[in-house]
Amino acid sequence: MTLTTEHTARRGPEPGDVGFGPRFVVAASVGSVLNPVNSSIIAIALVTVGRAFGVGADQTAWLVLGLYLATAVGQPTMGKLADRFGALRVYLAGIVLVAIGGLIGFWGFSFGALIAARVIIGLGTSAAYPAAMAMVHRQAARLNRPAPGSVLGALALTGQVSMVLGPPLGGLLIAAGGWRMIFLVNVPLALVGAVFALVWLPRDDALPGGGLRTVWRALDPPGVALFVAGLIALLVFLTGLPAANWPVLVLAVAALAGLLAWELRAATPFIDVRMLARNRPLALTYLRYLLTFCMIYGFIYGWTQWLEESAGVSASLSGLMLMPMSIVAAVVTVIGARGRRVTGPLLIGTPLLLAGCAGLLFLGHAAPWPVQLALAVVFGVPNGLLIVGNQAAMFAQAPGEQIGTASGLLRTFQYLGAIASGAVIGVAYGPRATDAGLHHLAIVLVATGVLLAVLTAVTVRPRRRAGR
C-alpha cells in the first residue's frame, strides 16, 4: 500500500523540540559507533580465531575483508535509501541487521559462519553514518538554520574514537569471555541504539509512492553487482601477492570498466560518476580519505599484529596499548571540529601521519614501552584531524539532496583504503609479523604518505574564510 503525506501521522518528538540538542546528537551518534567498532575490534581476535579453527593469516584476513567489502557496497547504498525513503527507517533497519549478525557470529561453529556474520554486520552498520548525516541535513532544513559544527564533530568523534577503541575493547572481551564476545557485544549496542533512535529522533516523512519497483531502481542492482565482482576479483589478486594472478586482475579491471560504463548511463547510479566528474573537489576529498585510511588501518592492524607475534604481547595488552591513540584522537577531534574547519586539520594532520608511519621504521621487538606508547600518541593527532577535516569538506562539497549518498561514499573510500592496507600487510608480513615485515610495511605506508602530502598540498589551499 502506498503512503502519502496526508495519511501520515507523525509520532515521536517534533524537530523543534529536540533541535540540535543533546538528545538529537546522542541518538544520531550512537549507531555510528557500530561500524568503526566492528571494523577494528576484530584486529585483536585474528590470531585467536585462527587458532580456534586451525586456519592461517591468509584465511583470517577474510574476517576483515568480508566486512570491508560489505561496508564498501553498503554505505552508499544505505545512504541512497536514506535520501529517498527516510533516514530513520534505514537507520533502524541497519541496527536490526547488526544484532542478527552478532548472534550468528556468537553461535557460529564454522569459520564460514563467522565470515557470513561479519558480512551481515558490515551491511547493517553501513546504515548508521550516512543515515545520521542525512538526518542532520534534514533537521537543518526543518529548523531553517545550518547544522552546528559540534553536531558534525560528534559524528566524527563517535566514529573515529570507536574505531581506535575497538582493539582495546576486543582485548577486554576476549579476556572476559573468549573471542565469541566480540560478536555478542553487538546485541546490547544495537538495542541501545534502537531505543535512543525511537525515543529521541524525529520521524521520517511519508514514504514516496512506487513500492518495490522504486526501491529496486534506486538500488541500481547491475551497478552493485559489477562493483562487487570487480572488488572481489581485486581482493583475490591482492591477497594472492606476491604471486600475481593476472587473469583475476584482468577480470577486476573488466568489471570495474563495465561499472564505469553502466553508471554513466544509469538513471539512478550506485556511484554517481557524472556528479563526481562535475564535482572535482568532492572527488579529491574521497581520494584523500582513501589514502588516509590505508595508512591509519595499516598502523592499527599492522602494529597490533606485530606486537602479538614478534613482541610477545598478549591480545588484551596490545589492544590497551592503543588507548593513548584513542584518548589523543578524541581530544583532537573535539578541537578540530569547531567551526567545521577544513584547511587547518588537513594541512597539519597529513605531515604528522607521515611522521608516525616513518616511526615504524625504527621499531624492533625489543623497543622500550615508552617508545611504543609515544608512537601511538603521535598517530592519535592526525587520526582526529584528518577525519574531521575531510568530513567537513565532504559536507560542504556534496549536493544537499544527496548528502546521505555522499556520506556513504565517503565511508566506501575509507574501507577501500582499509582493504588496501590489508593487502599491504599480508604481502609485508607473509606467514608471520616479524621486525623485517614491519619495516617493509612502514616503507609502503611512508610512500603512501608522501602521495597524500602532495595531493593535500595541491588540493587544499589556505583561505580567508574558515571551514571552506
C-alpha positions, 0 to 999 in steps of 0.5 A: 500500500502506498503512503502519502503525506496526508495519511501520515501521522507523525509520532515521536518528538517534533524537530523543534523540540529536540533541535540540535540538542543533546538528545538529537546528537546522542541518538544520531551518534550512537549507531555510528559507533557500530561500524568503526567498532566492528571494523577494528575490534576484530584486529585483536581476535585474528590470531585467536580465531585462527587458532580456534579453527586451525586456519592461517593469516591468509584465511583470517584476513577474510574476517576483515575483508568480508566486512570491508567489502560489505561496508564498501557496497553498503554505505552508499547504498544505505545512504541512497535509501536514506535520501529517498525513503527516510533516514530513520527507517534505514537507520533502524533497519541497519541496527536490526541487521547488526544484532542478527549478525552478532548472534550468528557470529556468537553461535557460529561453529564454522569459520564460514559462519563467522565470515557470513556474520561479519558480512551481515554486520558490515551491511547493517552498520553501513546504515548508521553514518550516512543515515545520521548525516542525512538526518542532520541535513534534514533537521537543518532544513526543518529548523531553517538554520545550518547544522552546528559544527559540534553536531558534525564533530560528534559524528566524527568523534563517535566514529573515529574514537570507536574505531581506535577503541575497538582493539582495546575493547576486543582485548577486554572481551576476549579476556572476559569471555573468549573471542565469541564476545566480540560478536555478542557485544553487538546485541546490547549496542544495537538495542541501545541504539534502537531505543535512543533512535525511537525515543529521541529522533524525529520521524521520517516523512511519508514514504514516496509512492512506487513500492518495490519497483522504486526501491529496486531502481534506486538500488541500481542492482547491475551497478552493485553487482559489477562493483562487487565482482570487480572488488572481489576479483581485486581482493583475490589478486591482492591477497594472492601477492606476491604471486600475481594472478593476472587473469583475476586482475584482468577480470577486476579491471573488466568489471570495474570498466563495465561499472564505469560504463553502466553508471554513466548511463544509469538513471539512478547510479550506485556511484554517481560518476557524472556528479563526481566528474562535475564535482572535482573537489568532492572527488579529491576529498574521497581520494584523500580519505582513501589514502588516509585510511590505508595508512591509519588501518595499516598502523592499527592492524599492522602494529597490533599484529606485530606486537602479538607475534614478534613482541610477545604481547598478549591480545588484551595488552596490545589492544590497551596499548592503543588507548593513548591513540584513542584518548589523543584522537578524541581530544583532537577531534573535539578541537578540530571540529569547531567551526567545521574547519577544513584547511587547518586539520588537513594541512597539519594532520597529513605531515604528522601521519607521515611522521608516525608511519616513518616511526615504524621504521625504527621499531624492533621487538625489543623497543622500550614501552615508552617508545611504543606508547609515544608512537601511538600518541603521535598517530592519535593527532592526525587520526582526529584531524584528518577525519574531521577535516575531510568530513567537513569538506565532504559536507560542504562539497556534496549536493544537499539532496544527496548528502546521505549518498555522499556520506556513504561514499565517503565511508566506501573510500575509507574501507577501500583504503582499509582493504588496501592496507590489508593487502599491504600487510599480508604481502609485508608480513607473509606467514608471520609479523616479524621486525623485517615485515614491519619495516617493509610495511612502514616503507609502503605506508611512508610512500603512501604518505608522501602521495597524500602530502602532495595531493593535500598540498595541491588540493587544499589551499589556505583561505580567508574564510574558515571551514571552506 
